[in-house]
Amino acid sequence: MKTGSLQLTLVIFFVYCTLPLLTKAQEQNVKPNILWITSEDNSPFLGCYGDEFATTPTLDKLASEGFRYTRAFANSPVCSPARNTIITGVYAASNGNEQMRSAYPKSESVIPYPELLRKAGYYCTNNVKTDYNYGGDWNSMWDECSNKAHWKNAPEGKPFFAIFNLMTTHESQIFPYNPDDKLRHKPEDVVLPPHHPDTKEMRHDWAQYYDKIEDMDVQVGELLNELEESGLAENTIVFYYSDHGGVLARSKRYIFETGTWVPFIVKIPEKYKQFFPADKPGTSVDRNISFVDLAPTLLSLVNEPKPGYMQGQAFLGTAIEPEPEYIHMTRSRMDERVDMSRAVRDKKYRYIRNYMPYRIYLQHLAYLFQARSAQSWEDYYLAGKCNDLQSLAFHIKPVEELYDTENDPNELYNLANDPAFKNVLERMRKENYRWMAEIRDVALIPETQYTARAGEGSMYDYMRSEACPFDVLLEAAELATLPGHGDIDKYIELLKNEDSALRYWGVSGLLIHIENAKKALPELRNAVKETETSNAVLIAETLSHLGEIDLAESIYLRILKDKNKTILERNFVLNSTDAINFKTPEIEKWIKQYYESKKEETKGFAVFATYDFSMCKTLLEKWGILERTSVSLY
């Protein structure tokens, strides 16, 4: 054989032998398609999570073929701030977009992940919900964002990232009444959680909701079948999760397990087995994950670097980061109801710090109380029929809560004052403080003061600027919410501070420790002309508790009658008057006049978005001046 022929033969033989290896290496370097399927408002009500009442064959099968995460959490227990965290990889409480809902600006330095994926060569679609809770254009970040958006429209050879948002299990789906004999899940078979009273309406809504879970499972099956029929399943990583927990009262909107623990399943094709989080499919994964981790994880899966502003840890892909010891969750204003709480969760305990403990848990929120189950719970309580556990929802909150989630999954037995858990409490309290400092928590400043601080910019940027006295604010909030007797003298000094947010924490400390606040009466009387609405309202509320009804009324009316005040400022007043049932002839007169002036122009969903009007309606119903009516939505 000639030398040239021998060389050619050796080359062909070498290529033939190495081709399978090259092909395998090339396949591993090919960026995967990624399909996200999200459902609305549901906790892990799935058979694969041990729920025997659920009918979810599709998701159970997906879990058997993929990986079921058992410790997945939404960082906010309601859709808009939860989605704000997901789309940015930054906590909504750090972005300044935590309030439900709001349109405050997003920092230009924080880039939504679809823009990063598109730069990495991905075709990105969203079908169809956005609701990212910041001001700006939500559609331009996507190649397509509509009810027709689909991976099928991707250019040939281009990897896709596609989201389908299923609304079937949304809270609103229990508002229309489906008769008992039409339900597939029977009300009499419902196993009620111990905090829910056994009312006919409660059983019905639980059963109807399980029907909706079953319907959602069918929809997931249709999408997965479509993926299989397209021939792309072997190249596509599939995620399924819910956007937060829910949905009956004391779940959605609350930073308990019931509002934040979510189902989370990932199916990874054999082609990408290097990304398996466990040895084999069908395995459960107990790593702590939360929504702030999703954007970094996406970038890790497509082998792109994580930007420095992202606050989560990648849990899959080429750049897996250490598992976080703690998950952090936040709650602030929910529609017309003002509140502020922070939660820390490790693998056994949940710590909650309430920064407005003078508010009850289950405030009468107009949208939530469209549900007959919520109405029946409130009626049952007012009639004195609830037991101690069921009554807790209508009590004011303690400053601190600590729950053993293994032995008390419904989080009803607060261990914060139990000496046996002192070390756990102090550890979790310290972690909450550390985290708030790390993310520059925006809620240290009342929402009514955002615009004055940030102008047209973002609160994210303001909190990192020299203008923000962040460290002092955090210390003041911690001081104001001290368990026990507090420090009245320091609260009085804060009440005199030049900074309006520090004055807010001064009066908060007095209100929280009202039983010891009488010595502050002279300073409170001197503060009646306070110009910042949030501060003035809490001054009025504190004065009312101390018997100064006329002074309190003068502050409330001054704000309500000021035509330059915003909806949020009037709403802050009305939240306060409701909380302490502050009903004087002049207050009642203003509320009736305002309601009458707005009722013809405020219909349907506008009722829920017009917070001051909604509060007026609630108060007039509470006082028996209006008959309680549901809002017509359908």
C-alpha positions as CSV (number, residue, x, y, z in Angstrom):
1,M,0.0,0.0,0.0
2,K,1.3,3.4,-0.9
3,T,2.2,5.8,1.9
4,G,-0.5,8.3,0.8
5,S,-3.2,5.7,0.8
6,L,-2.1,4.4,4.2
7,Q,-2.3,7.9,5.6
8,L,-5.8,8.5,4.2
9,T,-6.9,5.2,5.6
10,L,-5.6,6.1,9.1
11,V,-7.3,9.5,8.9
12,I,-10.7,7.9,8.0
13,F,-10.2,5.3,10.7
14,F,-9.5,8.0,13.3
15,V,-12.5,10.1,12.3
16,Y,-14.7,7.0,12.4
17,C,-13.5,6.1,15.9
18,T,-13.8,9.6,17.4
19,L,-17.0,10.7,15.7
20,P,-19.2,9.3,18.5
21,L,-17.1,11.1,21.1
22,L,-17.3,14.4,19.2
23,T,-21.0,14.1,18.7
24,K,-21.5,13.5,22.4
25,A,-19.4,16.5,23.3
26,Q,-21.2,18.7,20.8
27,E,-24.6,17.6,22.2
28,Q,-23.5,18.5,25.7
29,N,-22.4,21.9,24.5
30,V,-25.8,22.6,22.8
31,K,-27.8,25.0,24.8
32,P,-31.1,23.3,26.0
33,N,-34.6,24.6,25.2
34,I,-36.3,25.6,28.4
35,L,-40.1,25.4,29.0
36,W,-41.6,27.0,32.1
37,I,-45.2,26.1,33.1
38,T,-46.5,28.1,36.0
39,S,-49.9,27.8,37.8
40,E,-51.5,30.4,40.0
41,D,-52.0,30.6,43.7
42,N,-51.6,27.0,44.7
43,S,-49.6,25.3,47.4
44,P,-48.4,21.7,46.7
45,F,-51.9,20.3,46.4
46,L,-50.6,17.4,44.2
47,G,-50.6,13.7,44.6
48,C,-46.8,13.5,44.2
49,Y,-46.5,15.7,47.3
50,G,-48.6,13.3,49.3
51,D,-52.0,15.0,48.9
52,E,-54.5,12.1,48.7
53,F,-57.4,14.4,47.9
54,A,-55.7,15.8,44.8
55,T,-56.3,14.4,41.3
56,T,-53.1,15.3,39.4
57,P,-51.9,12.4,37.3
58,T,-50.0,14.6,34.8
59,L,-47.9,16.4,37.4
60,D,-47.4,13.1,39.4
61,K,-46.0,11.5,36.2
62,L,-43.8,14.6,35.6
63,A,-42.4,14.2,39.1
64,S,-41.7,10.5,38.5
65,E,-39.8,11.4,35.4
66,G,-38.1,14.5,36.9
67,F,-37.0,15.9,40.2
68,R,-39.5,17.1,42.8
69,Y,-38.2,19.9,45.1
70,T,-39.6,19.7,48.6
71,R,-38.2,23.0,49.9
72,A,-39.2,25.5,47.2
73,F,-40.6,28.9,48.3
74,A,-42.0,32.1,46.9
75,N,-40.2,35.1,48.4
76,S,-43.5,37.0,48.4
77,P,-46.9,35.3,49.0
78,V,-48.7,37.2,46.2
79,C,-48.2,37.4,42.4
80,S,-46.8,40.8,41.5
81,P,-43.9,41.0,43.9
82,A,-43.2,37.3,43.4
83,R,-43.0,37.9,39.7
84,N,-40.9,41.0,40.2
85,T,-38.3,38.8,42.1
86,I,-38.4,36.1,39.4
87,I,-38.0,38.4,36.4
88,T,-35.0,40.3,38.0
89,G,-33.3,37.9,40.3
90,V,-33.5,40.6,43.0
91,Y,-35.9,40.5,45.9
92,A,-38.9,42.8,45.4
93,A,-38.2,44.2,48.8
94,S,-34.7,45.3,47.5
95,N,-36.0,46.5,44.2
96,G,-38.6,48.8,45.8
97,N,-41.4,46.9,44.1
98,E,-42.8,44.9,46.9
99,Q,-46.1,46.6,47.4
100,M,-49.1,44.8,45.8
101,R,-49.7,46.5,43.3
102,S,-47.4,49.3,42.4
103,A,-45.7,51.0,39.4
104,Y,-42.5,52.4,41.0
105,P,-39.5,52.5,38.6
106,K,-37.1,49.7,38.3
107,S,-33.4,50.5,38.5
108,E,-31.8,50.6,35.1
109,S,-28.9,48.6,36.6
110,V,-31.2,45.6,37.2
111,I,-31.9,43.8,33.9
112,P,-34.7,41.3,33.5
113,Y,-33.5,37.9,32.6
114,P,-35.3,37.6,29.2
115,E,-33.0,40.4,27.9
116,L,-30.0,38.4,29.1
117,L,-31.3,35.2,27.5
118,R,-31.9,36.9,24.2
119,K,-28.4,38.2,24.2
120,A,-27.3,34.6,24.7
121,G,-29.1,33.6,21.5
122,Y,-32.5,32.5,22.9
123,Y,-35.9,33.0,21.4
124,C,-38.0,34.1,24.4
125,T,-41.8,34.0,24.6
126,N,-44.3,34.7,27.3
127,N,-47.9,33.5,27.2
128,V,-49.3,35.7,28.6
129,K,-49.3,37.1,32.1
130,T,-46.7,39.8,33.0
131,D,-47.6,41.6,36.2
132,Y,-44.0,42.4,37.1
133,N,-44.9,45.2,39.5
134,Y,-42.7,48.0,38.2
135,G,-43.3,51.0,35.9
136,G,-42.2,50.5,32.3
137,D,-42.6,48.4,29.2
138,W,-43.1,44.7,30.1
139,N,-43.5,43.5,26.5
140,S,-40.3,44.7,24.8
141,M,-38.1,42.3,26.7
142,W,-39.7,39.3,25.0
143,D,-39.6,38.2,21.3
144,E,-43.3,37.7,21.7
145,C,-45.6,38.4,24.7
146,S,-49.2,37.6,23.9
147,N,-51.8,34.8,24.2
148,K,-50.4,33.4,20.9
149,A,-46.7,33.4,22.1
150,H,-45.3,29.9,21.6
151,W,-42.0,28.1,21.2
152,K,-43.2,26.9,17.8
153,N,-42.5,30.4,16.4
154,A,-38.8,30.2,17.1
155,P,-36.5,30.5,14.1
156,E,-35.2,27.1,13.0
157,G,-32.1,26.1,14.9
158,K,-32.5,28.7,17.6
159,P,-33.0,27.5,21.2
160,F,-36.1,28.7,22.9
161,F,-37.2,29.8,26.4
162,A,-41.0,29.8,26.7
163,I,-43.4,30.4,29.6
164,F,-47.0,29.4,29.8
165,N,-48.9,31.0,32.7
166,L,-52.0,29.0,33.6
167,M,-54.7,31.0,35.4
168,T,-57.1,28.1,36.1
169,T,-56.2,27.9,39.8
170,H,-56.2,31.6,40.4
171,E,-58.1,32.8,43.6
172,S,-60.8,34.3,41.4
173,Q,-61.9,30.9,40.3
174,I,-63.6,30.2,43.6
175,F,-65.7,33.3,43.4
176,P,-68.3,32.0,40.9
177,Y,-70.3,29.4,42.8
178,N,-70.3,25.9,41.3
179,P,-73.2,23.9,43.0
180,D,-72.1,21.0,45.2
181,D,-73.7,18.4,42.8
182,K,-71.5,19.7,40.0
183,L,-68.2,19.3,42.0
184,R,-66.0,16.3,41.3
185,H,-64.3,16.7,44.7
186,K,-67.0,16.5,47.4
187,P,-67.2,19.0,50.2
188,E,-68.0,16.4,52.8
189,D,-64.7,14.7,51.9
190,V,-62.5,17.8,52.5
191,V,-60.1,17.5,55.4
192,L,-60.0,21.1,56.8
193,P,-56.9,22.6,58.2
194,P,-57.3,23.3,62.0
195,H,-57.3,27.1,61.5
196,H,-60.4,27.0,59.2
197,P,-63.9,26.7,60.8
198,D,-66.1,23.9,59.6
199,T,-68.6,26.0,57.6
200,K,-70.6,24.9,54.6
201,E,-68.9,27.7,52.5
202,M,-65.4,26.7,53.6
203,R,-65.9,23.1,52.6
204,H,-67.4,24.1,49.3
205,D,-64.6,26.4,48.3
206,W,-62.0,23.9,49.2
207,A,-63.7,21.3,47.1
208,Q,-64.2,23.7,44.2
209,Y,-60.5,24.6,44.4
210,Y,-59.4,21.0,44.1
211,D,-61.5,20.7,41.0
212,K,-59.5,23.7,39.6
213,I,-56.2,22.0,40.5
214,E,-57.4,18.9,38.5
215,D,-58.3,21.2,35.6
216,M,-54.9,22.8,35.7
217,D,-53.3,19.4,35.7
218,V,-55.1,18.6,32.4
219,Q,-53.8,21.8,30.9
220,V,-50.2,20.9,31.9
221,G,-50.7,17.6,30.2
222,E,-51.8,19.3,27.0
223,L,-48.7,21.4,26.9
224,L,-46.4,18.4,27.6
225,N,-48.1,16.4,24.9
226,E,-47.6,19.2,22.4
227,L,-43.9,19.3,23.3
228,E,-43.6,15.5,22.7
229,E,-45.4,15.7,19.4
230,S,-43.1,18.5,18.3
231,G,-40.1,16.2,18.6
232,L,-38.4,18.7,20.9
233,A,-38.9,17.0,24.3
234,E,-35.5,15.3,24.3
235,N,-33.9,18.8,23.9
236,T,-36.1,20.6,26.4
237,I,-35.8,21.1,30.2
238,V,-39.2,21.5,31.7
239,F,-40.0,23.4,34.9
240,Y,-43.4,23.4,36.6
241,Y,-44.1,25.6,39.7
242,S,-46.8,27.8,41.2
243,D,-46.3,31.5,41.6
244,H,-46.9,31.3,45.4
245,G,-49.0,29.4,47.8
246,G,-52.8,29.6,48.3
247,V,-55.5,30.0,47.9
248,L,-58.1,30.1,50.7
249,A,-57.9,32.7,53.4
250,R,-54.6,32.9,55.5
251,S,-52.5,31.4,52.7
252,K,-52.0,33.7,49.7
253,R,-50.7,37.1,51.0
254,Y,-49.4,35.6,54.2
255,I,-45.8,34.6,54.9
256,F,-46.7,31.3,56.4
257,E,-46.0,27.9,54.8
258,T,-49.5,28.2,53.3
259,G,-48.6,31.3,51.4
260,T,-45.0,30.7,50.4
261,W,-44.4,26.9,50.0
262,V,-44.8,25.9,46.4
263,P,-44.7,22.8,44.2
264,F,-41.6,22.8,42.1
265,I,-40.8,20.0,39.5
266,V,-38.0,20.0,37.0
267,K,-37.7,17.3,34.2
268,I,-34.3,17.2,32.6
269,P,-33.8,15.0,29.5
270,E,-31.1,12.3,29.5
271,K,-29.2,14.4,27.0
272,Y,-28.5,16.9,29.8
273,K,-28.0,14.4,32.6
274,Q,-24.9,16.4,33.7
275,F,-27.5,18.8,35.1
276,F,-29.3,16.2,37.2
277,P,-29.6,17.5,40.8
278,A,-29.8,13.9,42.1
279,D,-28.6,10.5,40.9
280,K,-31.7,9.6,38.9
281,P,-35.1,11.0,37.8
282,G,-38.0,10.3,40.2
283,T,-36.0,11.6,43.1
284,S,-37.0,14.3,45.6
285,V,-34.5,17.1,46.2
286,D,-34.5,18.8,49.6
287,R,-32.2,21.8,48.7
288,N,-33.5,25.2,49.9
289,I,-34.6,27.1,46.8
290,S,-36.7,30.2,46.3
291,F,-37.7,32.5,43.4
292,V,-34.8,34.8,43.7
293,D,-32.7,31.8,42.6
294,L,-34.5,31.3,39.3
295,A,-32.8,33.9,37.2
296,P,-29.3,32.8,38.2
297,T,-30.3,29.2,37.6
298,L,-31.5,30.0,34.1
299,L,-28.2,31.7,33.3
300,S,-26.2,28.8,34.7
301,L,-28.2,26.3,32.6
302,V,-27.3,28.2,29.4
303,N,-23.7,28.7,30.5
304,E,-23.9,32.5,30.9
305,P,-22.4,34.5,33.8
306,K,-24.6,35.8,36.6
307,P,-24.6,39.6,36.9
308,G,-23.4,41.0,40.2
309,Y,-26.7,42.6,41.1
310,M,-28.6,39.2,41.2
311,Q,-29.2,38.1,44.8
312,G,-30.0,34.4,44.4
313,Q,-27.9,31.2,44.1
314,A,-28.0,29.0,41.0
315,F,-29.2,25.5,41.9
316,L,-28.8,23.8,38.4
317,G,-26.4,24.1,35.5
318,T,-22.8,24.8,35.0
319,A,-22.3,27.2,37.9
320,I,-24.1,25.8,40.8
321,E,-23.7,27.8,44.0
322,P,-23.8,26.7,47.6
323,E,-27.2,25.9,49.1
324,P,-28.5,28.8,51.2
325,E,-29.0,28.0,54.8
326,Y,-32.0,30.3,55.0
327,I,-34.9,31.4,52.8
328,H,-36.2,34.9,53.1
329,M,-39.8,36.1,52.6
330,T,-41.5,39.5,52.8
331,R,-45.0,41.0,53.0
332,S,-46.0,44.6,52.7
333,R,-49.1,46.4,51.4
334,M,-51.6,44.0,49.9
335,D,-53.9,46.1,47.7
336,E,-55.6,48.5,50.2
337,R,-54.3,46.8,53.3
338,V,-51.0,48.2,54.8
339,D,-48.7,45.9,56.6
340,M,-45.0,44.9,56.9
341,S,-43.6,41.5,58.0
342,R,-40.3,39.6,57.3
343,A,-39.8,35.9,57.5
344,V,-36.7,33.6,57.8
345,R,-37.0,29.9,57.0
346,D,-34.4,27.2,57.6
347,K,-35.1,23.5,57.1
348,K,-37.0,23.3,60.4
349,Y,-38.1,26.6,61.7
350,R,-39.8,29.8,60.4
351,Y,-39.2,33.1,62.2
352,I,-41.5,36.1,61.5
353,R,-40.9,39.6,62.6
354,N,-43.9,41.9,62.4
355,Y,-43.1,45.6,62.0
356,M,-46.8,46.6,62.3
357,P,-48.0,44.2,65.0
358,Y,-50.8,46.6,65.9
359,R,-52.7,45.2,62.8
360,I,-54.6,41.9,62.9
361,Y,-53.6,39.0,60.6
362,L,-56.7,38.7,58.5
363,Q,-57.6,42.3,57.7
364,H,-60.8,42.6,55.6
365,L,-59.3,42.9,52.2
366,A,-61.9,43.5,49.5
367,Y,-60.7,41.0,46.9
368,L,-59.9,38.2,49.4
369,F,-63.4,38.6,50.9
370,Q,-65.1,38.0,47.6
371,A,-64.7,34.4,48.6
372,R,-67.7,33.0,50.4
373,S,-65.3,30.9,52.6
374,A,-63.6,34.0,53.9
375,Q,-66.9,35.7,54.5
376,S,-68.1,32.7,56.5
377,W,-64.9,32.6,58.6
378,E,-65.4,36.3,59.5
379,D,-69.1,35.8,60.3
380,Y,-68.3,32.7,62.4
381,Y,-65.7,34.7,64.4
382,L,-68.0,37.6,65.0
383,A,-70.7,35.2,66.1
384,G,-68.3,33.8,68.7
385,K,-68.3,30.3,67.1
386,C,-64.5,30.0,66.3
387,N,-62.3,28.1,68.7
388,D,-59.0,29.6,69.9
389,L,-56.9,28.5,66.9
390,Q,-59.5,29.7,64.4
391,S,-59.8,33.0,66.2
392,L,-56.1,33.8,66.0
393,A,-56.5,35.2,62.4
394,F,-58.6,38.1,63.8
395,H,-56.1,39.0,66.6
396,I,-53.3,41.5,66.4
397,K,-49.9,40.0,65.8
398,P,-47.0,39.6,68.2
399,V,-43.7,41.3,67.3
400,E,-42.0,37.9,66.8
401,E,-43.2,34.5,65.8
402,L,-41.3,31.2,65.7
403,Y,-42.7,28.0,64.4
404,D,-41.5,24.4,64.3
405,T,-42.6,23.6,60.7
406,E,-42.0,19.9,61.1
407,N,-44.3,19.4,64.1
408,D,-46.6,22.4,63.4
409,P,-47.0,22.6,59.6
410,N,-49.9,25.0,59.9
411,E,-47.8,27.3,62.1
412,L,-50.4,27.9,64.8
413,Y,-48.2,27.5,68.0
414,N,-45.8,30.4,68.5
415,L,-42.6,29.4,70.2
416,A,-41.1,32.8,70.4
417,N,-41.6,33.1,74.1
418,D,-40.6,29.5,74.9
419,P,-37.3,29.5,76.8
420,A,-36.4,26.2,75.2
421,F,-36.2,27.9,71.8
422,K,-34.3,31.0,72.9
423,N,-31.1,30.1,70.9
424,V,-33.2,29.4,67.7
425,L,-35.0,32.7,68.1
426,E,-31.9,34.7,68.5
427,R,-30.2,33.0,65.6
428,M,-33.1,33.6,63.3
429,R,-33.6,37.2,64.5
430,K,-29.9,37.9,63.8
431,E,-30.2,36.4,60.3
432,N,-33.3,38.6,59.5
433,Y,-31.3,41.7,60.5
434,R,-28.3,40.7,58.5
435,W,-30.3,40.0,55.4
436,M,-32.3,43.2,55.6
437,A,-28.9,45.1,55.7
438,E,-27.5,43.0,52.8
439,I,-30.4,43.7,50.4
440,R,-31.0,47.3,51.6
441,D,-34.6,46.6,52.4
442,V,-36.8,49.4,51.0
443,A,-39.6,48.8,53.5
444,L,-37.7,50.6,56.2
445,I,-39.2,53.7,54.5
446,P,-43.0,54.0,54.4
447,E,-44.5,53.8,51.0
448,T,-46.1,57.2,51.3
449,Q,-42.5,58.7,51.4
450,Y,-41.1,56.9,48.3
451,T,-41.6,59.6,45.8
452,A,-40.2,62.4,48.0
453,R,-37.1,60.3,48.5
454,A,-36.5,58.8,45.0
455,G,-38.3,61.3,42.7
456,E,-38.5,59.7,39.3
457,G,-35.7,57.2,40.2
458,S,-35.9,53.8,41.8
459,M,-35.9,53.1,45.5
460,Y,-33.3,50.4,44.7
461,D,-30.9,53.2,43.7
462,Y,-32.0,55.5,46.5
463,M,-31.3,52.9,49.2
464,R,-27.7,52.6,47.9
465,S,-27.1,56.3,47.7
466,E,-25.4,58.6,50.2
467,A,-28.8,60.4,50.8
468,C,-30.2,57.3,52.5
469,P,-29.3,56.9,56.2
470,F,-29.8,53.1,55.8
471,D,-27.9,51.8,58.9
472,V,-29.6,54.2,61.2
473,L,-33.0,53.3,59.7
474,L,-32.5,49.6,60.2
475,E,-31.4,50.2,63.8
476,A,-34.5,52.3,64.4
477,A,-36.8,49.7,63.0
478,E,-35.2,47.0,65.1
479,L,-35.5,49.3,68.2
480,A,-39.1,50.1,67.5
481,T,-40.1,46.4,67.3
482,L,-38.2,45.3,70.4
483,P,-40.2,42.6,72.2
484,G,-41.2,43.5,75.7
485,H,-41.5,47.0,77.2
486,G,-39.4,48.8,74.5
487,D,-37.4,51.9,75.0
488,I,-39.8,54.9,75.3
489,D,-37.2,57.5,75.8
490,K,-35.4,56.5,72.5
491,Y,-38.7,56.5,70.7
492,I,-39.4,60.1,71.9
493,E,-36.0,61.1,70.6
494,L,-36.7,59.5,67.2
495,L,-40.0,61.3,67.1
496,K,-38.1,64.6,67.0
497,N,-35.6,63.6,64.3
498,E,-35.2,65.6,61.1
499,D,-35.5,62.5,59.0
500,S,-39.2,61.6,58.3
501,A,-38.5,57.9,58.2
502,L,-36.8,57.9,61.5
503,R,-39.8,59.8,63.0
504,Y,-42.0,57.1,61.6
505,W,-40.0,54.4,63.5
506,G,-40.2,56.6,66.6
507,V,-44.0,56.8,66.6
508,S,-44.1,53.1,65.6
509,G,-42.2,52.2,68.7
510,L,-44.7,54.2,70.8
511,L,-47.7,52.6,69.2
512,I,-46.3,49.1,69.5
513,H,-45.5,49.7,73.2
514,I,-48.6,51.7,73.8
515,E,-49.1,50.4,77.4
516,N,-45.9,52.2,78.3
517,A,-46.2,55.3,76.1
518,K,-48.2,57.7,78.3
519,K,-45.0,59.6,79.2
520,A,-44.7,60.6,75.5
521,L,-48.0,62.5,75.5
522,P,-46.4,66.0,75.5
523,E,-44.2,65.1,72.5
524,L,-47.1,63.5,70.7
525,R,-49.3,66.6,71.2
526,N,-46.5,68.8,69.9
527,A,-46.3,66.5,66.8
528,V,-49.9,67.0,65.6
529,K,-48.8,69.1,62.7
530,E,-46.5,66.4,61.3
531,T,-46.5,66.8,57.5
532,E,-45.6,63.2,56.5
533,T,-48.9,61.3,56.2
534,S,-47.7,57.9,57.5
535,N,-46.1,59.5,60.5
536,A,-49.2,61.7,61.2
537,V,-51.6,58.8,61.0
538,L,-49.6,56.7,63.5
539,I,-49.4,59.8,65.8
540,A,-53.2,60.1,65.6
541,E,-53.7,56.4,66.3
542,T,-51.3,56.5,69.3
543,L,-53.1,59.6,70.6
544,S,-56.4,57.9,70.3
545,H,-55.2,54.9,72.3
546,L,-54.1,57.5,75.0
547,G,-57.5,59.1,75.1
548,E,-56.8,62.2,73.0
549,I,-59.8,61.5,70.6
550,D,-60.2,65.2,69.4
551,L,-56.6,65.5,68.5
552,A,-56.6,62.2,66.7
553,E,-59.7,63.2,64.8
554,S,-58.2,66.5,63.7
555,I,-55.2,64.8,62.2
556,Y,-57.3,62.2,60.3
557,L,-59.6,64.8,58.9
558,R,-56.8,67.2,58.0
559,I,-55.4,64.5,55.7
560,L,-58.7,63.2,54.3
561,K,-59.9,66.7,53.4
562,D,-56.6,67.7,51.8
563,K,-57.2,67.5,48.0
564,N,-53.4,67.3,47.4
565,K,-53.2,64.0,49.2
566,T,-52.9,60.8,47.2
567,I,-55.0,57.7,47.2
568,L,-52.3,55.9,49.2
569,E,-52.3,58.7,51.8
570,R,-56.1,58.6,52.3
571,N,-55.9,54.8,52.3
572,F,-53.3,55.0,55.1
573,V,-55.8,57.0,57.2
574,L,-58.7,54.7,56.5
575,N,-56.6,51.6,57.5
576,S,-55.9,53.2,60.8
577,T,-59.5,54.3,61.5
578,D,-60.7,50.8,60.7
579,A,-58.1,49.1,62.9
580,I,-59.2,51.0,66.0
581,N,-62.8,51.4,64.9
582,F,-62.4,55.2,65.0
583,K,-66.0,56.3,64.2
584,T,-66.9,59.9,65.0
585,P,-69.8,61.8,63.3
586,E,-67.3,63.9,61.2
587,I,-65.2,60.8,60.1
588,E,-68.4,58.9,59.2
589,K,-69.7,62.0,57.3
590,W,-66.5,62.3,55.2
591,I,-66.5,58.5,54.4
592,K,-70.1,58.5,53.3
593,Q,-69.6,61.6,51.1
594,Y,-66.5,60.2,49.5
595,Y,-68.1,56.9,48.8
596,E,-71.2,58.5,47.2
597,S,-69.0,60.8,45.1
598,K,-67.0,57.9,43.6
599,K,-69.4,54.9,43.5
600,E,-70.8,55.6,40.0
601,E,-67.3,55.7,38.4
602,T,-65.8,52.9,40.4
603,K,-67.1,49.6,39.2
604,G,-65.8,46.0,38.8
605,F,-62.1,45.5,39.2
606,A,-61.6,49.2,39.6
607,V,-63.0,48.8,43.1
608,F,-60.0,46.8,44.1
609,A,-57.5,49.2,42.5
610,T,-59.1,52.3,44.0
611,Y,-57.9,51.7,47.5
612,D,-59.4,54.6,49.4
613,F,-62.8,53.9,47.8
614,S,-62.5,50.2,48.7
615,M,-61.8,51.1,52.3
616,C,-64.7,53.4,52.5
617,K,-67.0,50.6,51.2
618,T,-65.6,48.2,53.8
619,L,-66.1,50.7,56.7
620,L,-69.6,51.5,55.7
621,E,-70.5,47.8,55.6
622,K,-68.8,47.2,58.9
623,W,-70.8,50.0,60.5
624,G,-74.0,48.7,59.1
625,I,-74.6,51.7,56.9
626,L,-74.2,49.7,53.7
627,E,-75.4,46.2,53.1
628,R,-72.4,43.9,52.4
629,T,-72.3,43.1,48.7
630,S,-69.8,41.4,46.5
631,V,-68.3,43.2,43.5
632,S,-69.7,42.2,40.2
633,L,-66.9,40.8,38.1
634,Y,-68.5,38.4,35.7
